[in-house]
Amino acid sequence: MMTYHVCALGNALVDTEIEVSESDLNTLGIEKGLMTLVDEERQHFLQQNLSDHLVMSKRACGGSAANTVISLSQFGGKSFLSCKVAGDENGQFYLQDLADNGVDHNIQAQITEGITGKCLVMITDDADRTMNTFLGTSADLSTADIHADAIENSEYLYIEGYLVTGASSLQAVHRACDIARAAGTKIALSLSDPGIVEHFHESLKAIIGNGIDLLFCNKQEALSWCKTDNLDQALEHLQTTAAQFAVTLGSQGAVVFDGTDYLHAPPQPVTAVDTNGAGDMFAGAYLYGITQGYSCLSSAVFANRAASAVVSQYGPRLHSAEYIGLKDGLQ
């Protein structure tokens, strides 16, 4: 029996979420709807200029992969996260928040000097999320932070696409994938962000190699990855990328490929106020479903419900009771 359902690799970021207008983004020169890497000076400047805006969520450990494995853990799965934090107050907070959410981690021997990564998540009134990220010590994630035993004893290795932005973290991804392939651990990858797909296409292609087991992306990322504006063509092309995949379509639900057939998971009616974490939640719920023996379609329907729940409120997580209520509907 496997120790973990999912072992993930991702950036460790402490999130701060605020509400902004599109004019705020324009004034500050921020590209809407994308994740942009910034240095600490730029992030401090942004926080100062937006200091009078309402903070919509408490400080929380974040990063795409962390959000995904936290949701999987809250649903009742077993997860592990390899990441890197500094020995500062945010780093200590991050590790404790992971532990409080039932996620095992590699960090005790890997805490380093420096500044723990931070992400400023800006939400506009159309519920879109724009992120400016200072990676801090996450930029130094390396092969030394890979926990081979956790990968070898997991059903899935889950990788967030954001890790392609740094040479060290990209090397860590390749090492983790080598360990997974040698051990027979399935590999799942999230494309993470349209900007990542556009600017780091070749790095993502190198990770995928001859193909991975499971791919997560949204419609825009799928079209960009497959270099087409036709969704049907993109879905066909994705079969050369992954044995199975899930493409989220926002208000149109999601389409999954189970290795044989295309399956449509219908949308869940909801009024979205904050799309931050929707894709992460979808991936976590979907991985929970398939690792518990549910079909791809049942898992996708469940994942849609979970993502709809998280976009109906601020922040990338739900309250513990909400996870339990959603899981009760998994069929």
C-alpha positions in Angstrom: 0.0 0.0 0.0 1.3 3.4 -1.0 2.2 5.9 1.8 0.8 8.8 -0.2 -1.8 9.4 -2.8 0.1 12.4 -4.1 3.6 13.8 -3.6 3.8 17.3 -5.0 6.6 19.7 -5.9 5.9 23.4 -5.9 6.8 26.9 -4.8 6.2 27.8 -1.2 4.5 31.2 -1.1 2.7 33.1 1.7 -0.3 34.6 0.0 -1.9 38.0 0.7 -5.1 38.7 -1.2 -6.6 42.1 -1.9 -9.4 43.6 -4.0 -8.4 46.0 -6.8 -9.9 47.7 -9.8 -8.7 47.4 -13.4 -7.7 51.0 -13.2 -5.4 50.1 -10.2 -3.8 47.5 -12.4 -3.3 49.9 -15.3 -1.9 52.6 -13.1 0.6 50.3 -11.6 1.5 48.6 -14.9 0.3 45.2 -13.9 -0.8 42.7 -16.6 -4.3 41.5 -15.7 -5.1 37.8 -15.3 -1.5 36.5 -15.3 1.2 35.5 -12.8 4.2 37.9 -13.1 7.4 37.3 -11.2 8.7 40.4 -9.5 11.6 41.2 -7.2 11.1 42.1 -3.5 11.5 45.9 -4.2 8.7 45.8 -6.8 6.4 43.8 -4.6 7.0 46.1 -1.6 6.2 49.1 -3.9 2.9 47.4 -5.0 1.9 46.6 -1.4 2.6 50.2 -0.3 0.5 51.6 -3.2 -2.4 49.2 -2.4 -2.2 49.4 1.4 -5.6 51.0 1.7 -7.3 48.2 -0.1 -9.3 45.6 1.7 -7.4 42.4 2.6 -9.9 39.7 1.7 -8.2 36.7 3.3 -6.0 35.9 6.2 -2.3 35.1 5.5 -2.1 31.5 4.3 0.5 29.1 3.0 0.0 29.0 -0.7 1.6 28.2 -4.1 -0.3 26.2 -6.7 0.9 22.7 -5.6 0.4 23.5 -1.9 -3.2 24.6 -2.6 -3.8 21.3 -4.5 -2.4 18.9 -1.9 -4.1 20.8 1.0 -7.4 20.3 -0.7 -6.7 16.6 -1.3 -5.7 16.3 2.3 -8.8 18.0 3.6 -10.9 15.6 1.5 -9.2 12.8 3.3 -6.3 11.9 1.0 -2.6 11.5 2.0 -0.2 14.0 0.6 3.4 15.2 0.7 4.9 18.5 -0.5 8.5 19.2 -1.4 9.2 22.9 -1.3 11.7 25.4 0.2 11.2 28.1 2.8 13.5 30.5 4.7 14.1 30.4 8.5 12.1 33.6 8.9 8.7 34.0 10.6 6.8 33.5 7.3 8.7 30.2 6.8 7.9 28.9 10.2 4.3 29.9 9.7 4.2 28.1 6.3 5.4 24.8 7.7 3.0 25.0 10.6 0.1 25.7 8.2 1.0 22.7 6.1 1.1 20.5 9.1 -2.2 21.9 10.4 -3.7 20.9 7.0 -2.4 17.4 7.2 0.3 17.7 4.6 3.7 16.1 5.2 6.7 17.9 4.0 10.5 17.7 3.5 11.6 20.9 5.1 13.2 20.4 8.4 16.6 19.8 6.8 16.0 22.3 4.1 15.2 25.6 5.9 17.6 28.2 4.5 18.7 31.8 5.1 16.8 34.4 3.1 13.2 35.4 2.7 10.2 33.0 2.2 8.4 33.6 -1.0 5.4 35.8 -1.1 2.5 36.3 -3.6 0.3 39.3 -3.9 -3.1 38.1 -5.3 -5.2 40.9 -6.7 -8.9 40.3 -7.4 -10.9 42.5 -9.8 -14.7 42.9 -9.7 -15.0 40.3 -12.5 -13.6 37.7 -10.1 -10.4 37.4 -12.1 -7.1 36.9 -10.3 -3.8 38.6 -11.1 -0.7 37.6 -9.2 2.6 39.3 -8.6 5.1 36.8 -7.1 8.4 37.3 -5.3 9.8 33.7 -5.2 12.3 34.4 -2.4 13.9 31.1 -1.3 11.6 29.1 -3.6 13.8 30.2 -6.4 16.5 28.0 -4.9 14.4 24.8 -4.9 16.9 22.2 -6.0 17.5 18.5 -6.4 18.6 18.5 -2.7 15.0 19.2 -1.7 13.6 16.2 -3.5 12.4 13.4 -1.2 12.9 10.3 -3.3 11.2 8.0 -0.8 8.0 10.1 -0.8 7.9 10.0 -4.6 8.5 6.3 -4.8 5.8 5.6 -2.3 3.1 7.8 -3.9 0.5 7.0 -6.5 1.1 10.3 -8.3 3.9 12.9 -8.5 2.2 16.3 -9.0 4.1 19.2 -10.5 3.0 22.8 -10.8 4.0 24.4 -14.1 5.4 27.5 -12.3 8.6 25.6 -11.5 9.8 26.0 -15.1 10.7 29.6 -14.4 14.0 28.9 -12.6 17.0 26.7 -13.7 17.4 25.2 -10.2 13.7 24.3 -9.8 13.5 23.0 -13.3 16.4 20.7 -12.6 14.6 19.5 -9.5 11.5 18.7 -11.6 13.5 16.6 -14.0 15.1 14.7 -11.0 11.7 14.1 -9.5 10.3 12.8 -12.8 13.3 10.5 -13.2 12.6 9.0 -9.8 8.9 8.7 -10.5 9.4 7.0 -13.8 11.9 4.5 -12.3 9.5 3.7 -9.5 6.4 3.5 -11.6 4.8 6.5 -9.9 2.4 8.3 -12.3 3.2 11.9 -13.2 0.6 14.7 -13.2 1.4 18.2 -14.4 -0.5 21.5 -14.2 0.2 24.0 -17.0 -0.6 26.6 -14.3 -0.9 29.9 -16.2 -1.2 31.1 -19.9 1.9 33.2 -19.5 3.9 30.1 -18.3 2.7 28.2 -21.4 3.6 31.0 -23.7 7.1 31.9 -22.4 8.3 28.5 -21.2 6.9 26.1 -23.8 10.1 24.3 -24.5 10.8 23.8 -20.8 7.4 22.3 -20.3 7.9 20.1 -23.4 11.1 18.8 -21.9 9.4 17.8 -18.7 6.6 16.0 -20.6 9.1 14.1 -22.8 7.4 11.2 -24.5 4.2 11.9 -22.5 2.9 12.0 -18.9 0.1 10.3 -17.2 -2.2 13.2 -16.4 -2.4 16.9 -17.5 -4.4 19.7 -15.9 -5.1 23.0 -17.8 -7.8 25.5 -18.6 -9.1 26.3 -22.1 -6.7 29.2 -22.6 -3.7 27.2 -21.6 -4.8 24.2 -23.7 -5.1 26.4 -26.8 -1.7 28.1 -26.2 0.0 24.7 -25.5 -1.4 23.3 -28.7 -0.9 26.5 -30.7 -4.4 26.6 -32.0 -7.6 28.6 -31.5 -9.8 25.5 -32.0 -10.6 23.6 -28.8 -11.4 20.3 -30.7 -8.0 20.4 -32.3 -6.4 21.2 -29.0 -8.1 18.2 -27.4 -6.9 15.9 -30.1 -3.3 17.2 -29.8 -3.4 16.8 -26.0 -3.6 13.0 -26.5 0.0 13.2 -27.6 0.9 15.0 -24.4 -0.8 12.9 -21.7 -2.5 9.6 -21.4 -5.3 11.3 -19.6 -6.2 15.0 -19.1 -8.7 17.4 -17.7 -9.4 20.8 -19.3 -11.5 23.2 -17.3 -13.9 25.4 -19.2 -15.1 27.9 -16.6 -18.9 28.3 -16.9 -19.0 25.5 -19.4 -17.7 22.9 -16.9 -14.8 20.6 -17.9 -13.9 18.0 -20.4 -11.8 15.0 -19.5 -10.1 12.4 -21.5 -9.9 9.0 -19.7 -7.5 7.4 -22.1 -10.3 6.2 -24.4 -13.2 8.7 -24.5 -13.9 12.4 -24.0 -16.3 13.0 -21.1 -18.1 16.3 -20.2 -18.6 17.3 -16.6 -21.4 19.9 -16.5 -20.9 23.3 -14.9 -22.1 24.1 -11.4 -24.3 27.2 -11.3 -22.4 29.7 -9.1 -21.8 33.4 -8.7 -18.0 33.8 -8.9 -16.4 36.4 -6.7 -12.8 35.2 -6.7 -11.3 32.7 -9.2 -8.0 32.4 -7.3 -7.3 28.8 -6.5 -10.1 27.4 -8.7 -7.7 25.3 -10.9 -5.7 24.2 -7.8 -8.9 23.0 -6.1 -10.1 21.2 -9.3 -6.8 19.3 -9.4 -6.9 18.4 -5.8 -10.5 17.2 -5.9 -9.9 15.3 -9.1 -6.8 13.6 -7.8 -8.6 12.7 -4.6 -11.4 11.1 -6.7 -9.3 9.0 -9.0 -7.0 7.8 -6.2 -10.0 6.7 -4.2 -11.1 4.5 -7.1 -13.8 6.8 -8.6 -14.2 7.1 -12.4 -12.7 10.1 -14.3 -16.1 11.5 -14.9 -17.3 11.2 -11.3 -14.0 12.8 -10.2 -14.4 15.6 -12.7 -18.0 16.3 -11.6 -16.8 16.3 -8.0 -13.9 18.6 -8.9 -16.3 21.0 -10.7 -18.4 21.2 -7.5 -15.3 21.9 -5.4 -14.0 24.6 -7.8 -17.4 26.2 -7.9 -17.5 26.3 -4.1 -14.1 28.0 -3.8 -14.8 30.7 -6.5 -18.0 31.7 -4.7 -15.9 33.1 -1.8 -12.6 34.9 -1.3 -9.4 32.9 -0.9 -8.2 29.6 -2.4 -9.5 27.3 0.4 -12.7 26.2 2.0 -13.6 25.7 5.7 -13.1 22.1 6.9 -16.9 21.5 7.1 -17.3 22.5 3.5 -14.8 19.9 2.3 -16.7 17.2 4.2 -20.0 18.3 2.7 -18.6 18.2 -0.8 -17.1 14.8 -0.3 -20.5 13.4 0.8 -21.7 14.1 -2.8 -18.9 12.1 -4.5 -20.5 9.2 -6.4 
